[in-house]
Amino acid sequence: MYRNKNGRFYRRKCVNKVMLSGSFFAVGFGLFWLGWILFTLIHKGIPELSLSLFTLPTPAPNETGGLSNAIMGSFMMLVFATLIGTPVGILAGTYLAEYGRYSKLAKVTRFLNDILLSAPSIIIGLFIYAIYVSHVKHYSGGRVLLRSLF
């Protein structure tokens, strides 16, 4: 089979080798840049790690400080989202499963749930930022984001 240099088999083997080589090159290219980014992050980031990074408040531009405001803000958003979202989710699931199988409210609830589950929120957030916040220069994009989701 290998001796037939004019046949389809030889051509397929050559195309396979070329494509496999291209795939390995693409993987190597991507891993090179990933390694570069990780090396730079570790090389420049480890000397800056300290307890003050996590305990000091966020500074003004071009000053030293920490991330305590960002950490506490993220923790507060996590707690409030859990406190609000868990009861709403449990009640909506119970309603859909037990009471409102074919009602209009059940159809709307399922539709909104499908939208929220199918669209990644980070993509929607970046879209609203690019379309609205960057042009208005004011951080009121949350209203537009919620309006676009619902």
TORLOFI-109351 format. One record per residue: residue in one letter; x, y, z of N, C-alpha, C, O in turn. Coordinates in steps of 0.2 Angstrom, whole numbers, plus 5000, padded with zeros to 4 digits. Example, Ala and Ser with C-alpha at 12.3 -4.5 7.8 and 13.67 -1.06 7.14 Angstrom:
! TORLOFI-109351
{site a; {5066; 4972; 5039}; {5062; 4978; 5039}; {5066; 4984; 5039}; {5071; 4983; 5042}}
{site s; {5064; 4989; 5035}; {5068; 4995; 5036}; {5064; 5000; 5039}; {5067; 5006; 5040}}
END
This chain:
! TORLOFI-109351
{site m; {5004; 4994; 5000}; {5000; 5000; 5000}; {5004; 5006; 5000}; {5002; 5011; 4997}}
{site y; {5010; 5006; 5003}; {5014; 5012; 5004}; {5018; 5013; 4997}; {5020; 5019; 4996}}
{site r; {5018; 5008; 4993}; {5022; 5009; 4987}; {5018; 5013; 4981}; {5021; 5015; 4977}}
{site n; {5012; 5013; 4982}; {5008; 5016; 4977}; {5008; 5024; 4978}; {5004; 5026; 4982}}
{site k; {5013; 5027; 4975}; {5014; 5035; 4977}; {5009; 5039; 4973}; {5008; 5045; 4975}}
{site n; {5005; 5036; 4968}; {5000; 5040; 4965}; {4993; 5039; 4967}; {4989; 5043; 4965}}
{site g; {4992; 5035; 4972}; {4985; 5034; 4974}; {4983; 5039; 4980}; {4987; 5043; 4982}}
{site r; {4977; 5038; 4982}; {4974; 5042; 4987}; {4977; 5041; 4993}; {4977; 5045; 4998}}
{site f; {4979; 5035; 4995}; {4981; 5033; 5001}; {4988; 5037; 5003}; {4988; 5040; 5008}}
{site y; {4992; 5038; 4998}; {4998; 5042; 4999}; {4996; 5049; 5000}; {4999; 5052; 5004}}
{site r; {4992; 5052; 4996}; {4990; 5059; 4997}; {4987; 5060; 5004}; {4988; 5065; 5007}}
{site r; {4982; 5055; 5006}; {4979; 5056; 5013}; {4985; 5056; 5018}; {4984; 5060; 5023}}
{site k; {4990; 5051; 5018}; {4995; 5051; 5023}; {4999; 5058; 5023}; {5001; 5060; 5028}}
{site c; {5000; 5061; 5017}; {5004; 5067; 5017}; {5000; 5073; 5020}; {5003; 5077; 5023}}
{site v; {4993; 5073; 5018}; {4989; 5078; 5021}; {4989; 5077; 5028}; {4989; 5082; 5032}}
{site n; {4988; 5071; 5031}; {4988; 5070; 5038}; {4994; 5072; 5041}; {4994; 5075; 5047}}
{site k; {5000; 5071; 5038}; {5006; 5073; 5041}; {5007; 5081; 5042}; {5009; 5084; 5046}}
{site v; {5005; 5084; 5036}; {5005; 5091; 5036}; {5000; 5094; 5041}; {5002; 5099; 5045}}
{site m; {4994; 5092; 5042}; {4989; 5094; 5046}; {4991; 5093; 5054}; {4991; 5097; 5058}}
{site l; {4994; 5087; 5055}; {4997; 5085; 5061}; {5002; 5090; 5063}; {5003; 5092; 5069}}
{site s; {5007; 5091; 5059}; {5012; 5096; 5060}; {5010; 5103; 5062}; {5012; 5106; 5066}}
{site g; {5005; 5105; 5058}; {5002; 5112; 5059}; {4998; 5112; 5066}; {4999; 5117; 5069}}
{site s; {4995; 5106; 5068}; {4992; 5106; 5074}; {4997; 5107; 5080}; {4996; 5110; 5085}}
{site f; {5003; 5103; 5079}; {5008; 5103; 5084}; {5011; 5110; 5085}; {5013; 5112; 5090}}
{site f; {5012; 5113; 5079}; {5015; 5120; 5079}; {5010; 5125; 5082}; {5012; 5129; 5086}}
{site a; {5003; 5124; 5081}; {4999; 5129; 5084}; {4999; 5128; 5092}; {4998; 5132; 5096}}
{site v; {4999; 5121; 5094}; {4999; 5120; 5101}; {5006; 5123; 5104}; {5005; 5126; 5110}}
{site g; {5011; 5122; 5101}; {5018; 5125; 5103}; {5017; 5132; 5104}; {5020; 5135; 5108}}
{site f; {5015; 5135; 5099}; {5014; 5143; 5098}; {5010; 5145; 5104}; {5012; 5150; 5108}}
{site g; {5004; 5142; 5105}; {5000; 5144; 5111}; {5003; 5143; 5118}; {5003; 5147; 5122}}
{site l; {5007; 5137; 5119}; {5010; 5136; 5125}; {5016; 5140; 5126}; {5017; 5142; 5132}}
{site f; {5019; 5143; 5121}; {5024; 5147; 5122}; {5022; 5154; 5125}; {5025; 5156; 5130}}
{site w; {5016; 5157; 5122}; {5013; 5163; 5125}; {5011; 5162; 5132}; {5011; 5166; 5136}}
{site l; {5008; 5156; 5133}; {5005; 5155; 5140}; {5011; 5154; 5145}; {5010; 5157; 5150}}
{site g; {5016; 5151; 5143}; {5022; 5151; 5147}; {5025; 5158; 5148}; {5027; 5159; 5154}}
{site w; {5025; 5162; 5143}; {5028; 5169; 5144}; {5024; 5173; 5149}; {5027; 5176; 5153}}
{site i; {5017; 5172; 5148}; {5013; 5176; 5153}; {5014; 5173; 5160}; {5014; 5177; 5164}}
{site l; {5014; 5167; 5161}; {5015; 5164; 5167}; {5021; 5166; 5170}; {5022; 5167; 5176}}
{site f; {5027; 5166; 5166}; {5033; 5167; 5169}; {5033; 5175; 5171}; {5036; 5176; 5176}}
{site t; {5031; 5179; 5167}; {5030; 5186; 5169}; {5026; 5187; 5175}; {5028; 5191; 5179}}
{site l; {5021; 5184; 5175}; {5016; 5185; 5181}; {5020; 5183; 5188}; {5020; 5186; 5193}}
{site i; {5023; 5177; 5187}; {5027; 5174; 5193}; {5033; 5178; 5195}; {5034; 5180; 5201}}
{site h; {5037; 5180; 5190}; {5043; 5184; 5191}; {5041; 5191; 5194}; {5045; 5193; 5198}}
{site k; {5036; 5194; 5191}; {5035; 5201; 5194}; {5030; 5201; 5199}; {5029; 5206; 5203}}
{site g; {5026; 5196; 5200}; {5021; 5196; 5205}; {5023; 5193; 5212}; {5020; 5196; 5217}}
{site i; {5027; 5188; 5212}; {5029; 5185; 5219}; {5033; 5191; 5223}; {5031; 5191; 5229}}
{site p; {5037; 5195; 5221}; {5040; 5200; 5225}; {5035; 5205; 5228}; {5036; 5208; 5233}}
{site e; {5029; 5206; 5225}; {5024; 5210; 5227}; {5019; 5207; 5232}; {5015; 5211; 5235}}
{site l; {5019; 5201; 5233}; {5015; 5197; 5238}; {5017; 5199; 5245}; {5023; 5198; 5247}}
{site s; {5012; 5201; 5249}; {5013; 5203; 5256}; {5007; 5203; 5259}; {5001; 5203; 5256}}
{site l; {5007; 5203; 5266}; {5001; 5204; 5270}; {4997; 5210; 5269}; {4991; 5210; 5269}}
{site s; {5001; 5216; 5267}; {4998; 5222; 5266}; {4994; 5222; 5259}; {4989; 5226; 5259}}
{site l; {4995; 5218; 5255}; {4991; 5217; 5249}; {4984; 5215; 5250}; {4980; 5218; 5247}}
{site f; {4983; 5211; 5255}; {4976; 5209; 5257}; {4973; 5213; 5262}; {4967; 5212; 5263}}
{site t; {4977; 5217; 5266}; {4974; 5220; 5272}; {4973; 5228; 5270}; {4968; 5231; 5274}}
{site l; {4977; 5231; 5266}; {4976; 5238; 5265}; {4971; 5240; 5260}; {4969; 5236; 5256}}
{site p; {4967; 5246; 5261}; {4962; 5248; 5256}; {4965; 5249; 5249}; {4971; 5250; 5249}}
{site t; {4961; 5250; 5244}; {4963; 5251; 5238}; {4966; 5259; 5237}; {4962; 5263; 5240}}
{site p; {4972; 5260; 5235}; {4975; 5267; 5235}; {4972; 5271; 5229}; {4969; 5268; 5224}}
{site a; {4974; 5277; 5229}; {4973; 5281; 5223}; {4978; 5279; 5218}; {4983; 5275; 5219}}
{site p; {4978; 5281; 5212}; {4982; 5279; 5206}; {4989; 5281; 5208}; {4991; 5287; 5211}}
{site n; {4994; 5277; 5206}; {5001; 5278; 5207}; {5003; 5278; 5215}; {5008; 5281; 5216}}
{site e; {5000; 5275; 5219}; {5001; 5274; 5226}; {5001; 5267; 5228}; {4998; 5263; 5224}}
{site t; {5004; 5265; 5233}; {5004; 5258; 5235}; {4998; 5257; 5240}; {4996; 5262; 5243}}
{site g; {4996; 5251; 5239}; {4990; 5249; 5244}; {4988; 5242; 5243}; {4992; 5238; 5240}}
{site g; {4982; 5240; 5244}; {4980; 5233; 5244}; {4974; 5232; 5241}; {4971; 5236; 5237}}
{site l; {4971; 5226; 5242}; {4965; 5224; 5239}; {4959; 5223; 5243}; {4954; 5219; 5242}}
{site s; {4959; 5225; 5250}; {4954; 5223; 5254}; {4947; 5226; 5252}; {4943; 5222; 5254}}
{site n; {4947; 5231; 5249}; {4940; 5234; 5247}; {4937; 5229; 5242}; {4931; 5227; 5242}}
{site a; {4942; 5227; 5237}; {4939; 5222; 5232}; {4937; 5215; 5235}; {4932; 5212; 5233}}
{site i; {4941; 5213; 5239}; {4940; 5206; 5242}; {4933; 5207; 5246}; {4929; 5202; 5246}}
{site m; {4933; 5212; 5250}; {4926; 5213; 5254}; {4920; 5214; 5250}; {4915; 5211; 5251}}
{site g; {4921; 5218; 5245}; {4916; 5219; 5240}; {4913; 5212; 5237}; {4908; 5211; 5236}}
{site s; {4918; 5208; 5235}; {4917; 5202; 5231}; {4913; 5197; 5236}; {4908; 5194; 5235}}
{site f; {4916; 5197; 5243}; {4913; 5193; 5248}; {4905; 5195; 5249}; {4901; 5191; 5250}}
{site m; {4904; 5202; 5250}; {4898; 5204; 5251}; {4893; 5203; 5245}; {4887; 5201; 5246}}
{site m; {4895; 5203; 5239}; {4891; 5202; 5233}; {4889; 5194; 5233}; {4884; 5192; 5232}}
{site l; {4894; 5190; 5235}; {4893; 5183; 5236}; {4887; 5181; 5241}; {4883; 5177; 5240}}
{site v; {4888; 5184; 5247}; {4883; 5183; 5252}; {4876; 5186; 5250}; {4871; 5182; 5251}}
{site f; {4876; 5192; 5248}; {4869; 5195; 5246}; {4866; 5191; 5240}; {4860; 5190; 5240}}
{site a; {4870; 5189; 5235}; {4867; 5185; 5229}; {4865; 5178; 5232}; {4860; 5176; 5229}}
{site t; {4868; 5175; 5236}; {4866; 5169; 5239}; {4860; 5170; 5243}; {4855; 5166; 5242}}
{site l; {4859; 5175; 5247}; {4853; 5176; 5251}; {4847; 5178; 5247}; {4842; 5176; 5249}}
{site i; {4848; 5181; 5242}; {4843; 5183; 5237}; {4841; 5177; 5232}; {4835; 5176; 5231}}
{site g; {4846; 5174; 5229}; {4845; 5170; 5224}; {4843; 5163; 5226}; {4839; 5160; 5222}}
{site t; {4845; 5160; 5232}; {4843; 5154; 5234}; {4836; 5153; 5235}; {4832; 5148; 5233}}
{site p; {4832; 5157; 5239}; {4825; 5157; 5240}; {4821; 5158; 5234}; {4816; 5154; 5232}}
{site v; {4823; 5162; 5229}; {4820; 5163; 5223}; {4820; 5157; 5219}; {4815; 5155; 5216}}
{site g; {4826; 5154; 5218}; {4827; 5148; 5214}; {4823; 5142; 5217}; {4820; 5139; 5213}}
{site i; {4823; 5141; 5223}; {4820; 5136; 5226}; {4812; 5137; 5225}; {4809; 5132; 5223}}
{site l; {4810; 5143; 5226}; {4802; 5144; 5225}; {4800; 5143; 5218}; {4795; 5140; 5217}}
{site a; {4804; 5146; 5214}; {4803; 5145; 5206}; {4803; 5138; 5204}; {4799; 5136; 5200}}
{site g; {4808; 5134; 5206}; {4808; 5127; 5205}; {4802; 5123; 5208}; {4800; 5119; 5204}}
{site t; {4801; 5125; 5214}; {4795; 5121; 5217}; {4788; 5123; 5213}; {4784; 5119; 5212}}
{site y; {4788; 5129; 5211}; {4782; 5131; 5208}; {4781; 5128; 5201}; {4776; 5125; 5199}}
{site l; {4787; 5128; 5197}; {4787; 5125; 5191}; {4786; 5117; 5191}; {4782; 5114; 5187}}
{site a; {4788; 5114; 5196}; {4788; 5106; 5196}; {4781; 5104; 5199}; {4778; 5099; 5197}}
{site e; {4778; 5108; 5204}; {4772; 5106; 5207}; {4765; 5109; 5205}; {4760; 5106; 5204}}
{site y; {4766; 5116; 5204}; {4759; 5119; 5203}; {4758; 5122; 5196}; {4753; 5121; 5193}}
{site g; {4763; 5125; 5193}; {4761; 5129; 5187}; {4764; 5126; 5181}; {4768; 5129; 5177}}
{site r; {4763; 5119; 5179}; {4766; 5116; 5174}; {4764; 5119; 5167}; {4769; 5120; 5163}}
{site y; {4758; 5121; 5166}; {4756; 5123; 5159}; {4754; 5130; 5159}; {4750; 5132; 5154}}
{site s; {4755; 5134; 5165}; {4752; 5141; 5165}; {4757; 5146; 5161}; {4762; 5144; 5159}}
{site k; {4754; 5152; 5160}; {4758; 5157; 5156}; {4764; 5159; 5160}; {4769; 5160; 5158}}
{site l; {4763; 5159; 5167}; {4769; 5161; 5171}; {4774; 5156; 5171}; {4780; 5158; 5171}}
{site a; {4772; 5150; 5170}; {4777; 5144; 5170}; {4781; 5145; 5163}; {4787; 5144; 5163}}
{site k; {4778; 5147; 5158}; {4781; 5147; 5152}; {4786; 5153; 5152}; {4792; 5153; 5149}}
{site v; {4784; 5159; 5155}; {4788; 5165; 5155}; {4794; 5163; 5160}; {4800; 5165; 5158}}
{site t; {4793; 5160; 5165}; {4799; 5158; 5170}; {4804; 5153; 5167}; {4810; 5154; 5167}}
{site r; {4801; 5148; 5163}; {4806; 5144; 5159}; {4810; 5147; 5154}; {4816; 5146; 5153}}
{site f; {4806; 5152; 5151}; {4810; 5156; 5145}; {4815; 5160; 5148}; {4821; 5160; 5146}}
{site l; {4814; 5164; 5154}; {4819; 5168; 5157}; {4825; 5164; 5160}; {4830; 5166; 5160}}
{site n; {4823; 5158; 5163}; {4828; 5154; 5165}; {4833; 5151; 5160}; {4839; 5151; 5160}}
{site d; {4830; 5149; 5154}; {4834; 5147; 5148}; {4838; 5153; 5146}; {4844; 5152; 5144}}
{site i; {4836; 5159; 5146}; {4840; 5165; 5144}; {4846; 5165; 5149}; {4852; 5166; 5146}}
{site l; {4844; 5165; 5155}; {4850; 5166; 5160}; {4855; 5161; 5160}; {4861; 5162; 5161}}
{site l; {4853; 5155; 5158}; {4857; 5149; 5158}; {4861; 5149; 5152}; {4867; 5146; 5152}}
{site s; {4859; 5151; 5147}; {4862; 5150; 5140}; {4867; 5155; 5139}; {4872; 5154; 5135}}
{site a; {4866; 5161; 5141}; {4870; 5167; 5140}; {4875; 5168; 5145}; {4873; 5169; 5151}}
{site p; {4882; 5167; 5144}; {4887; 5169; 5150}; {4886; 5176; 5152}; {4886; 5181; 5148}}
{site s; {4886; 5177; 5158}; {4885; 5184; 5161}; {4891; 5188; 5159}; {4890; 5194; 5159}}
{site i; {4897; 5185; 5159}; {4903; 5189; 5158}; {4903; 5192; 5151}; {4905; 5198; 5150}}
{site i; {4900; 5188; 5146}; {4899; 5191; 5139}; {4894; 5196; 5139}; {4896; 5201; 5135}}
{site i; {4889; 5196; 5142}; {4884; 5201; 5142}; {4886; 5207; 5145}; {4885; 5213; 5143}}
{site g; {4890; 5206; 5151}; {4893; 5212; 5154}; {4898; 5216; 5150}; {4898; 5222; 5150}}
{site l; {4902; 5212; 5147}; {4907; 5215; 5142}; {4904; 5219; 5136}; {4906; 5224; 5134}}
{site f; {4898; 5216; 5134}; {4894; 5219; 5129}; {4891; 5226; 5131}; {4892; 5231; 5127}}
{site i; {4888; 5226; 5137}; {4885; 5232; 5139}; {4891; 5237; 5141}; {4890; 5243; 5140}}
{site y; {4896; 5235; 5143}; {4902; 5239; 5145}; {4904; 5243; 5138}; {4905; 5249; 5138}}
{site a; {4905; 5239; 5133}; {4907; 5241; 5127}; {4902; 5246; 5123}; {4904; 5251; 5120}}
{site i; {4896; 5244; 5124}; {4891; 5248; 5120}; {4889; 5254; 5124}; {4888; 5259; 5121}}
{site y; {4888; 5253; 5131}; {4885; 5259; 5135}; {4890; 5262; 5139}; {4891; 5269; 5139}}
{site v; {4893; 5259; 5144}; {4897; 5262; 5149}; {4903; 5266; 5146}; {4905; 5271; 5148}}
{site s; {4907; 5263; 5141}; {4912; 5266; 5138}; {4911; 5273; 5134}; {4915; 5277; 5134}}
{site h; {4904; 5273; 5132}; {4902; 5280; 5128}; {4899; 5285; 5133}; {4901; 5291; 5132}}
{site v; {4896; 5282; 5138}; {4893; 5287; 5143}; {4897; 5290; 5148}; {4897; 5295; 5151}}
{site k; {4903; 5286; 5150}; {4908; 5287; 5154}; {4905; 5288; 5161}; {4907; 5292; 5166}}
{site h; {4900; 5284; 5163}; {4897; 5283; 5169}; {4895; 5276; 5171}; {4893; 5273; 5166}}
{site y; {4896; 5274; 5177}; {4895; 5267; 5179}; {4888; 5266; 5181}; {4886; 5264; 5186}}
{site s; {4883; 5267; 5176}; {4876; 5265; 5177}; {4874; 5260; 5172}; {4868; 5259; 5170}}
{site g; {4879; 5256; 5170}; {4878; 5250; 5166}; {4874; 5244; 5169}; {4871; 5240; 5165}}
{site g; {4873; 5244; 5175}; {4869; 5239; 5179}; {4862; 5239; 5177}; {4859; 5234; 5176}}
{site r; {4859; 5245; 5176}; {4852; 5245; 5174}; {4851; 5243; 5167}; {4847; 5239; 5166}}
{site v; {4856; 5245; 5163}; {4855; 5243; 5156}; {4856; 5235; 5155}; {4853; 5232; 5151}}
{site l; {4861; 5233; 5159}; {4862; 5225; 5159}; {4856; 5222; 5161}; {4854; 5217; 5158}}
{site l; {4853; 5224; 5167}; {4847; 5220; 5169}; {4841; 5221; 5164}; {4837; 5216; 5163}}
{site r; {4841; 5227; 5161}; {4836; 5228; 5156}; {4837; 5223; 5150}; {4832; 5221; 5147}}
{site s; {4843; 5222; 5148}; {4844; 5218; 5142}; {4843; 5211; 5144}; {4842; 5207; 5139}}
{site l; {4844; 5209; 5150}; {4843; 5202; 5152}; {4836; 5200; 5152}; {4834; 5195; 5150}}
{site f; {4832; 5205; 5154}; {4825; 5203; 5155}; {4821; 5207; 5149}; {4815; 5207; 5149}}
END
